Amino acid sequence: HYFLGVAYTLQGAMEYDVKSFGRAIRHYKKNNELQPNYLPAYMNAAWIHLLRGRYGEAKENLERAVAIEESGKSGIVNFVGALTLMGNWRLRQGLFDEAVEWYRRSLALLEKTDHVYREPFKL
């Protein structure tokens, strides 16, 4: 199911590129049915909802993404970024102090966790 789920996520990204946001969300949901711990699909769906001002739907996806990210059980590849997006969600709600706390949590995780973006962070 992993590669089929990735294919749905990639199709969702392609739909996003041509601004077919509803279709993109449907592809991300199909991925989530196949592999409920694949972080990028939740993050991508949350991003689309944020851009469209659908904050409730964004938060639902972000809560699941944060749970996956903090568990460290995101599958074959350890993706990160959900904590930062949750900070963005808080920022768009005008919750500036809470946003800063989420950004701090994200930075702490980035510094101590092995993840797909780790190499660029090494000095």
N, C-alpha and C positions, 0 to 999 in steps of 0.2 A: 503493500500500500504506500510505502514511502515515496517511490518515484511517481506514482499516479498523483499523490498529493502535491508533490513538487510541481508536476505539470499543471495542476489546477492553479497553483500559486503563480506560476509563470504566465499562464493565460490571463489571470487576474491583472498582473502587471501590464500585460499588453493592452488589455481593455482600459486600464487606467491611462495609459499613454495616449489613447485616442478619445479620452474623456467619456468613455462608456462606464460611468461609475456604478450604476446598478448591476451591470453584467460583471464587473470586477468583484463586487461584493458577493454575488452569487458564486463565483469561482472560489473565493476565499472560504465561503461557508462549506462548499463541497470538500475542500481540503480539510477543514476542521472536523468534518464527519469521519474522514479516513485516518487522520493523524491529529488527535486533539492536543498534542504537545508541540506542534510545529509553530514556533513563535512568529515567524515572518508573516504568516497569513493574518493573525490577529492584529499585528502592528499595522500592516498595510490597510486592513479594513478600518481600523481606528483612525488612521491618517485621513482616509477619504471622508469619514464621518466628521472629523474635526474641520476639514476644509469646507464642508457643506453646512457647518453649523449644527450638526446633529449630535449634540453633546452627550445625550443619554446613551445613544448607540455607541458612540466613541468610548464612553466610560466602561460599558459592558465588555467591549473587546480589550480595553486596556487593563481592566482588572484581571482578566484571564491571562493576558500577556505578562503582566507583572508577576502573577503567581508562578507561571512557567519559568520566567527569567530568574526569580529568586530561588526556585527549587534547584536550578542547575540541571534540570532533566529535560532539555529541549530537543534531545535526539542526537543524531550523528554529528551535527555541527552546532556549536553553542553560539547562538545569535544573542545580541544584547541591544538595548535601546528602548525597551518598554518603560523603564523608569524615567527616562528623559521625555518620552511622549506623555507620560502621566503628568510630568511637570508642565509640559505645554498645555495640557488640558486644564490644569489649575490656573495657568497664566491667562488663558482665554476666558476663564470664569472670574477673573479679577482677584484671585486668591494668591497674591504675590508672595507672601511669606511661605505659604505651603508649596508653591512652585519652587522656591529656592531650596526647600528641604528635599524635594524630589530630585532636583539636580544634584544636590550633595550626595544623596543615596546612590545616584547613577555613577557619579565620579568614583565613589568608594568601591562600587562593584567593578567598574572598569579597571581599577588599579590592582585588585586582588584576584580577579577571575581570569581563567584561560578562556578566551573567546575568539571568534572568527576575525575580529579586528585587532587582536592583541599586538601584533608586530609593529604597527605604526605608533603604538604608545610606548614602546621600549626606547630608552635613551642610550 
